[in-house]
Amino acid sequence: MANLATFDRNARSREARIRALLDDLVQAHIEARPLTKMALAVWYQKSPSSETQFLLELIVADGFDFKGFHDDRLSLLWKSGSEGQPYANVKVTSVDYFLDLLAGHPAEAAQYHEGTLEVLYFNKDLLSKDPSYSTLLDLFHIVTDPGGLMKGWYVTEDEFEKSSTVQALLSRRGSARPELGIVKVWESPDLEHCRGILHVEIQGKWLPLSPQGVRAYTYYADAQSGRRAYFIFEGGALYEVLRFEVKTAPEYASRFGLLEQAPDDRYPEVYLRSVRPPARPAA
């Protein structure tokens, strides 16, 4: 059993190393191609123990007419100035060409989206701008939101006091992207109180905040200093922040469908109370 455990640790360590090397390569390609935008990078035919890894990069290239793939073979040790294994066989094409391949030659396209794979990078904005592009989210099983996620914004004490309606608070956000999210883990029968796991969007995915990470946010500092803090969510639900509490809960990731499990199973929970903004007195 000890040998099996050692083998498993070594295998996981190698996979993590290969993933990190591929991530570095993808980031380098994003920075090195100013005339294109990376939409998706996929580690396909995934086999961390192999000396050769396979990487698919789909780009949006306005003004360029891609026909086929651009192929390259690179050492994943390039960053250290070394050559040798592990290598990456990189195939680059446009999103439009890949979608044409899916429609016209599905058997050829299958090698890139069937079998063992891992999405290393995706640009949610690019893939959501066109209905045909968004099909890639389903094709590569990209989940961006945990189930039941509520997305919203921070409302300061001063803003709350000056607002007369929920709609007034929402209208000030306009088309601004939500800056925070919660997944409820408990709610009172009268729906007045609830607790939730705090989330933030990172590279297109909503992931749980860490106990250290939450301290960087203004709403946390304000609440800790005694100022009132509020969250307003899409749809108009408005809550006052009562307090924060770090909870160790190994079951949270699977129970609530979180997209990432905290390494130490510790999550910052926020306690909330439903409220309405006070009507401003008539002038």
Stockholm file with secondary structure:
# STOCKHOLM 1.0

chainA/1-283         MANLATFDRNARSREARIRALLDDLVQAHIEARPLTKMALAVWYQKSPSSETQFLLELIVADGFDFKGFHDDRLSLLWKSGSEGQPYANVKVTSVDYFLDLLAGHPAEAAQYHEGTLEVLYFNKDLLSKDPSYSTLLDLFHIVTDPGGLMKGWYVTEDEFEKSSTVQALLSRRGSARPELGIVKVWESPDLEHCRGILHVEIQGKWLPLSPQGVRAYTYYADAQSGRRAYFIFEGGALYEVLRFEVKTAPEYASRFGLLEQAPDDRYPEVYLRSVRPPARPAA
#=GR chainA/1-283 SS CHHHHHHHHHHHHHHHHHHHHHHHHHHHHHHHCTTSEEEEEEEESCCTTSSEEEEEEEEECTTCCCCSCEEEEEETTGGGTCCCSSEEEEEEEEHHHHHHHHHHCHHHHHHHHSSSCEEEEECHHHHHSSHHHHHHHHHTTCCCSCTTCEEEEEEEHHHHHHCCCHHHHHHHHTTCCCCEEEEEEEECTTSSEEEEEEEEEETTEEEECCTTGGGGSHHHHHHHTTCCEEEEETTSCEEEEEEEEEEECTTHHHHTTCSSCCTTSEEEEEEEEECCCCCCCCC
#=GC SS_cons         CHHHHHHHHHHHHHHHHHHHHHHHHHHHHHHHCTTSEEEEEEEESCCTTSSEEEEEEEEECTTCCCCSCEEEEEETTGGGTCCCSSEEEEEEEEHHHHHHHHHHCHHHHHHHHSSSCEEEEECHHHHHSSHHHHHHHHHTTCCCSCTTCEEEEEEEHHHHHHCCCHHHHHHHHTTCCCCEEEEEEEECTTSSEEEEEEEEEETTEEEECCTTGGGGSHHHHHHHTTCCEEEEETTSCEEEEEEEEEEECTTHHHHTTCSSCCTTSEEEEEEEEECCCCCCCCC
//
